[in-house]
Amino acid sequence: MAERVSVNSAAKLSEAITKLTAMFREKKYVVVSLRPGKDRTLDQNALWFALYQRIAQMTEIGDVEEARKYCKLHFGVPIMRAADADFRDGWNRLFLHLDYEQKLELMGPCALFGPDGFPVTRLFNRAQGIAYTDQIVAEFSARGVVFDDLLGEVAA
């Protein structure tokens, strides 16, 4: 029953207070965690999906889901392993020994982790998300995939 509300306007602040008040009235006990900052933006998620689509169109990697799994495994996992000791230790203990195909399959929809697969990109902070985007663009641009139009839309 946990809810997340990003407060970035007076309207969102009002919405958060209303939800908190309603939950308190209903349950009488509520745990609240607050932190400053931004979560990954919807724009970033949309950009990643567009990158995956372009990779699928311009390479032999497979469909959009295959491109997504590839990027999560090749770029996302190393970012998280470098940044987070708990992630690294868990990955090394539970998944490092698996063969490549098994690791790749875990990145997509599966019974164990649900429709989004093993959590990688959803754990990113903004800086990690930017690094992920940069690494995707660098590798696939070198393979002839053109992203200029997609990256131009984000900068505009």
C-alpha positions in Angstrom: 0.0 0.0 0.0 3.1 2.3 -0.2 2.6 5.3 -2.4 5.2 7.7 -3.8 4.4 11.3 -4.6 6.9 13.6 -6.2 6.2 17.1 -5.1 7.3 19.7 -7.6 4.4 22.2 -7.5 1.9 23.6 -5.1 -0.8 21.3 -6.6 1.4 18.2 -6.0 2.1 19.4 -2.4 -1.7 19.7 -1.9 -2.2 16.2 -3.4 0.5 14.7 -1.1 -1.1 16.3 2.0 -4.5 15.1 1.0 -3.3 11.5 0.5 -1.4 11.6 3.8 -4.5 12.9 5.7 -6.7 10.3 4.1 -4.3 7.5 4.9 -4.0 8.7 8.5 -7.7 8.9 9.0 -8.2 5.3 7.6 -5.2 3.6 9.2 -4.3 5.8 12.2 -0.6 4.9 11.7 1.5 6.1 8.8 5.2 6.0 8.1 6.5 9.0 6.1 9.9 9.3 4.4 11.0 12.5 2.8 14.0 13.4 0.7 14.9 16.3 -1.5 15.7 15.7 -5.1 14.2 14.4 -8.3 13.4 10.9 -9.4 14.2 9.8 -12.8 12.0 11.7 -15.1 9.3 10.5 -17.5 11.4 12.2 -20.2 14.3 9.9 -19.4 12.1 6.8 -19.5 10.6 7.9 -22.9 14.1 8.6 -24.3 15.3 5.1 -23.3 12.3 3.5 -24.9 13.0 5.5 -28.1 16.7 4.5 -28.0 15.6 0.8 -27.6 13.3 1.2 -30.6 16.0 2.7 -32.7 18.5 0.0 -31.8 15.9 -2.6 -32.7 15.3 -0.9 -36.1 18.9 -0.4 -37.0 20.6 -3.5 -35.7 20.2 -7.3 -35.7 19.8 -7.3 -31.9 16.1 -8.2 -32.1 12.9 -6.4 -31.0 12.6 -3.5 -28.6 12.5 -5.9 -25.6 15.7 -7.6 -26.7 17.4 -4.2 -27.0 16.1 -3.2 -23.6 17.4 -6.4 -22.0 20.8 -6.0 -23.7 21.2 -2.4 -22.5 20.2 -3.3 -19.0 22.7 -6.1 -18.8 25.6 -4.5 -20.6 25.3 -1.0 -19.3 22.9 -0.9 -16.3 24.3 -3.8 -14.3 27.9 -2.5 -14.5 26.8 1.0 -13.5 24.9 -0.4 -10.4 27.8 -2.8 -9.6 30.2 0.1 -9.5 27.9 2.4 -7.6 26.3 0.1 -4.9 28.2 -2.4 -2.8 25.0 -4.2 -1.8 23.9 -4.5 -5.4 27.4 -5.7 -6.4 27.6 -8.3 -3.6 24.1 -9.6 -4.4 24.8 -9.8 -8.1 28.1 -11.5 -7.6 26.6 -14.0 -5.2 23.4 -14.9 -7.0 23.9 -14.1 -10.7 27.6 -13.9 -11.7 27.8 -17.6 -12.2 24.9 -17.8 -14.6 25.6 -18.0 -18.3 25.0 -15.0 -20.5 21.7 -16.1 -21.9 20.3 -16.7 -18.4 21.4 -13.2 -17.3 19.9 -11.7 -20.4 16.6 -13.4 -19.8 16.4 -12.1 -16.2 16.6 -8.5 -17.6 13.1 -9.0 -19.3 9.7 -10.1 -18.1 9.9 -13.2 -15.9 8.0 -14.9 -13.1 10.7 -14.1 -10.6 11.0 -10.3 -11.1 7.7 -9.4 -12.9 7.0 -7.6 -16.1 10.0 -5.3 -15.9 12.6 -8.0 -15.1 15.5 -7.7 -12.7 15.6 -4.2 -11.2 18.4 -2.2 -12.7 17.4 1.0 -14.4 14.6 1.7 -11.9 17.3 1.8 -9.2 19.2 4.6 -10.9 19.5 8.1 -9.7 19.6 10.9 -12.3 23.3 10.8 -12.7 23.3 7.0 -13.3 20.5 7.4 -15.8 22.5 10.0 -17.7 25.6 7.7 -17.7 23.4 4.8 -18.9 22.1 6.9 -21.8 25.6 8.1 -22.7 26.9 4.5 -22.8 24.1 3.3 -25.0 24.6 6.2 -27.4 28.3 5.7 -27.5 28.2 2.0 -28.2 25.4 2.0 -30.7 26.5 5.1 -32.5 29.8 3.3 -33.1 27.7 0.5 -34.7 26.0 3.0 -37.1 22.8 3.7 -35.1 21.8 7.3 -35.5 20.3 9.0 -32.4 20.8 12.7 -33.3 17.1 13.3 -33.8 16.1 11.7 -30.5 18.8 13.4 -28.5 18.0 16.7 -30.1 14.4 16.4 -28.8 15.5 16.0 -25.3 17.9 19.0 -25.4 15.2 21.2 -26.9 
